[in-house]
């Protein structure tokens, strides 16, 4: 297995930085002399391997490749096209790698009515063969639980279809739209909000459909922010993404473009120097990445996030709270700490949407509030995400947080901190009443 960063990739990224240097800010040469005991600047610092990297993932992937893909060269394994072509998409393929439980085995009797199966070989290498309850395995391998509809569940719980003036475009908030580019993902999550359309072939990146979406955005000056999602936009080719971003950037009132993707977690090989160089042309560009569990934070994922961040793309994470997968403070703390080391800001912690067949994934809302309380004050503020519920019916994201106000008097408000200690804060209006005239 190749090292986290090859010399060839380092050189390519350095050349990208040279090529794209702003003309008004010429590159500053390294100083010829060492001043005041400071070490000479070296670009190699940028490519320093992260500390506490997931060495278990390295060993698992190495053993997996030796067992199942012994003849596959590194250059093929690390090629995203090869990974997509060799996705595990059927029960017979899945049985080659995993011993299926009864719940997993029987799910395939009627899987054609649900989200298709799709797992990249890379992500499969992270799944244990004999542990059906393993967190990553539960997120991508179907079970019988998907065929039970709980009260309140809907196929389109967020009302996206009712807020869609153009096929594949959702306009819920006044100043921003969601543009679905494709219904294809490198790996299909079993709790997906868009299970009604994912993998069906009804959303594609064809020019005729997208031209209608671009025209709607052009004719709606209030739209200043476009979120590209799907499916996964990064499963499209560089050329197609380039065309889409160029069209959006040609619209004067579009200020921000965002891309939502799980590729760095399930197909990190997709993040290449060529992709980063193309994306850099369209700043300000932001990216929302989907991470579920610290086991996804592998050397390959570190490398993908580093390349994107080095390309000047701010990275945020959107995590879905999932029962038995990440719904405890130890797992969530480990995840947000890994994300911070990958230069990814933990942004949202979502309550699992009430999509048909996802009842076994949902936790009580109190669990999410409890986890936020366990993070606040016990880790960096940057590492604490916003806990939100995406309101059913299209109401938008509603933040929830622990209630730190425990009382109020005429003169002060009483607050509790992360240690459950009580503090008082003087009310400003009372203070202003008693302030002498100046």
N, C-alpha and C positions, 0 to 999 in steps of 0.2 A: 504493500500500500504506500502511496506517495506521502511525503512529508506535507504538513499543513500548507506550506508555501514553497513553491519551487522557484529556482533562480530565474527560470524563463518567465514565470508569471510576475515576479518582482520587477524584472526589467520592463515587461510590457506596461505595468502600472506606472512605473517611473516615466516612461515615454509618454503615456497619456497625460500625466501632469505637465510635462514639458510642452506638449503640443497645445494644450488648452490653457496655458498660462495667460492671464489677461494682459493685453498689450501695454496697458498703462502701468503694470507692475512687473517689470522684468525680474527673472529669477535672481535671487540673492546668492552669490557664490559663497561657498564655505570659506571661512576666514583662513588666511595663510598661517596665522600665528595663534597660539593658544593664549588667551588673556585671562589674567586673574585666576588661574588654575582651573578654568572651565574647559571641559572636553570639547574637541572639535565636533561640529554638527555633522551628523551622518544620516543619510536617508534610510539606512538599514534599520534605524530605530522604528520606523513606521511598520516594519514587518516582524517586529518582535512577537514571539509566540505568547499567547495569553497564559497567565498562571492558572493553576488548578483546572487544567483542561480535562475533559471527560475521557480518561484513559481507558475506562471500561468499554466505551463505544468503539475505540480504536481496535481493541482486541476482539470485540464481537464481530465487527465488520470484516476484519481480517480472517477470522475463523469461518464466517459465512461464505466469503468469496472462495476460500480454499475448498470448502465442501461442495458448494453448488455451482460456482463459476470458475473452476480452476484454469480454464483455457482463455479466459477473458483478460486481455491486457489492460494495464492501468489507463492507457489513453482511451480505450473504449468505455471502461467503467466510469471514468470521469467525464465522459461525453454525455451531455443531457439528452441528445437525440437517442443515443443507445438506451439510456435509462427509460425514456418514454416508450420506445419500441418494445421493451422487455417488461412492461408492467404486468403485474399479476392481476388478471381480470376474470378468472373463473375458479370454480370450486376445485377442479382437478389440479390446476396450477397451485392453488393455495395449499392443497394437501401435500405437495412436494416439500413445503417448507415448515408446515405447522401440523401438529396433532390436534384436530378439531374436537372441541367439546360437543356434547349433544345439542346444546343451544346454538352453537355455530353451525354444526352440520345441518340441522333441520331448517335453518334460515334460508337455505338455498332452494327449498321447495317452491317458494313464491317470491324470490328476490326480484323477478322481472318487474314487479309492481313498485319497487322501492329504488333507492339510490343504487346505481351499479357498484360493483366491486372494482377498485383500482388502487394498486399499491406499487410504488417504484421498488426495484430491487434494492436500492440504497436504503429506503425506509424499512423494507422487510428485514434487512440485516439487523435492525434495532429491536425486532420483536422476538421474544423468547419462544422456543418451540413448544414448551409444555406448560405454559402459564396463561390460560385464557383470561384471567383477571388482570393481567399486566396492563398498566394505564395506556400505553401507546397501542397495544393490540386491541383494546376495547374501542379505541377511537376510529379504527379503520376496518375491522373485521365484523361483518354483520352477525346479529344474533336474532333469535325469535322475538325478543322484546320490541323490535322495530315494528311489529305487526299488531301491536296493541295501541288503540287510541284512547287516551285519557281525557277526562272532561276538560274543556277549554282549549284543547289542541285543534289546530287548523293547518291546512296545507300551506296557506299564505297568511301566517299570523300577523305579520307587520303591515298587511294591506298594500303591498308593493304594486300589485296589479291594478289596484284602483287609483294609484297615483302615477300611472304610466301613460303620458300623453303620446309617446312614441314607443314602438316595440323595443324593449330592452333599455329604456330610459325611465328612471324614477325621479319625479320632482316632488319631494315631500316638504323640504324646507325652502323658504323664499329665495335664498341666495346661492343655493347649491343643488347639484343634481348627481345622481348615481347613474353611471353609464355601464351597463353590462356588456362586456366585449365578447365573451364566449361562455359556453356552459361546460367547458372541459376543465378538469383539474388533474394535476399530476397524481394526486391521491384524493380519494373521496372520503370526507369525514362523515361518520354515521349520524351526526347530530346537525347536519347542515340546514341552515335556515331556508335555503333554496332547493330543498330536496325535490320539490315539485317539478323543477326544470333541469337540474344538474344531470349531465350525461344523456340528455334526450335528443340533442341535435337541433333544438329549436332556437338557440341563440348562437349565432356565428359572427365572425368578424368580417363578413362580406361588405364590399363597398357601398352597395345600394342601401342596405339597412343603416349603416353608420352615417351615410350622407344625410339621411333624414334626421338622425339625431343631431348632427352638426348644425343642420339648418334650424332646428328647434332652438338650440343654444344660441345661435347667431341672432335669432329673432326675439330672444328674451334677455334684454340687457341687465336684468336683476341678477342673473347667474354670474357669480364671480369665482366659483369653486366647483371643479368637476372631479368626482371620485370615480376612478376606473376599477371595475371589479368584474365578477362573473359568478361561477368559474374563476379561473386564475389568469389575469392578463399576461403574466410572464411566461405562460405556455405558448404565446404567439411568437412568431419569428421577430428578429430584430427589425427587419424591413417593414413588417406590418405595424409594429409598435411605433416605429419612426414616423410612418404615414399618419397614424392616429394622433400622435402628439403634435406633429407639425400642423395638422388641421386645427386642433384645439388652440395652439399658440397663435394661430393667425386671427383668432377672434379677439378683438381689442379688450372686451370687458371680462375675459377669463383671466383672473389673476393667479389662481392657484390650481395646480393639477396634482391629484393624489392617486397612488396606485395601491390597491389592497392585494396582498399575496401571501400564500403559505409556501411558496417555492423555496425560500431559504431553509425551511424546516424539512421538507419532503423531497426536494430536488435541488439541493444547493449547487449542483454542477451547472445549473442554468445560468448562474451569475458569472459572466465571463468579462474579460477586459473590454471586448467589443460591445457588449451590452451596456456596460458602465459608460463607455465613451459616448455612445449614442444618447443615453439618458441625460448626460451632463449638458447636452445642448438645450435642454428645455427647462432649466431652472427658472423660477422656484418650483421644484418638484419634491414632493413628500411621499413617504411610503409607510403604509400600515401593514405590519407583518403579523401573522397568526401563529402564536406559540401556545402550546397546551401544557407542557410538562418539561421539567429540567432535563429529562433523558433525550429531548430533541436538540439540546445544545451541545452538539458534537464538534470536533475539529473542522469538519466540512462546513457546518453552519457558521462557526466563528469566522471562517475564511470568507464566506459569502457576505456576511454582514459587514466585515471589515472593508471589503471591496466597495460595497455600496456607500458606506459611511465616508470612505476616502474619496469617493466621487462627489462628495458634498451633499448627499441626500439625507435629510433628517429621517431617522427611523423611529417608529413607535410600534408598540406591540398591542394587539387585541387578543385577549385570552377569554375563553368561555369557561365559566365555572361549571365543573362536571362532577357529578356524584361518584365517589369512589376512585376518582382519577386525580383531581387536584384540589379537593375540597377540605384541605387541612392546612394549618399555618406553616407546618414544616415544608410541605411541598411547594406552597406558594412563595414562601420566603426564598427557598432555593432557586425557584424559577426567576423571580425578579432580580435576584443577585446575579444569576447567569446572564440575564438580558442586559443588565447594566454593564457587565464586563464586555458584552458584545457591542456596546454603544447603541443599544436599543432602549428607548424610554418606555417602561411599562405604562401604557396610556389608559386602556379600558380593561376592566374586568366585567364581562357580560353575564347577567343572569341568563341561563339557557332559555332560548325562545321556545314558546309552546308549540313546536312543530309536531305534526302528527307522527307518533311513534318514537318520541324522545323522552317519555316520562321517566324511564330508568336512568336518564342522565341528569335530571333536574334536582336541585337541592332546595331546601327552604330558603326564602329570602334572608332569614336571620343568619344563615350560615355565611352568606357573603358579607354581611355587616360585621359579623364576628371576625372574619379573616382580615378585613380592612382595619379593624381595631387592633388586631394582633400585629399588623405591620406598622401602623402609625406610632412613631416614637421609638420603635425598635429597629428601624432601618432608615436609610436615607429618604428624605422627602421625595426626591426624584424617583425612588423605587416604588412608591405607593400609587397604584392606578386608581382611576375613578371607577367606582362600582356603579353600574347603570343597568336599568331595565329598558329595553326597547319596547315601548308601549304597544300592546296589541292594537290592531286597527289603524296603525299609521300615526300614532301620537308622538313618535320620536323618542329620543333617549332621555330618560329621567334619572338623574343621579340620586344615589342613596348613600348615607354615611351614618356612622354612629352619632348618637345625640350626646354631645359633650356639655350641654347646658343642664345643670341640675337644680337651679333655683334662681330666684330674682327677688331683690328687696327694693325699697324706694331709692336706695343709694348705690346699689351694686348688683352685678350679675355673678352668679356662682358657676364655676366651670370645673370639670374634672379632667385631669391629664391622662397620659398613657399609663401612669402608675396608679391610677384611681385616687390620686390625691386631689383635694378640693382647694381651689384658688378663687379669690374674689377679684373682680375688675370693676373700677368705679364707672358709673354711668356718666357719659359725657354730658348729657343734657342737664343732669343734676349739678354737675361741676360748673357748667356754664351759668346756671342760675345763681350760684353763690360767688361767682368770680367778681371781684371789685372792678368798678369802671376804671379804665386806663385813661 
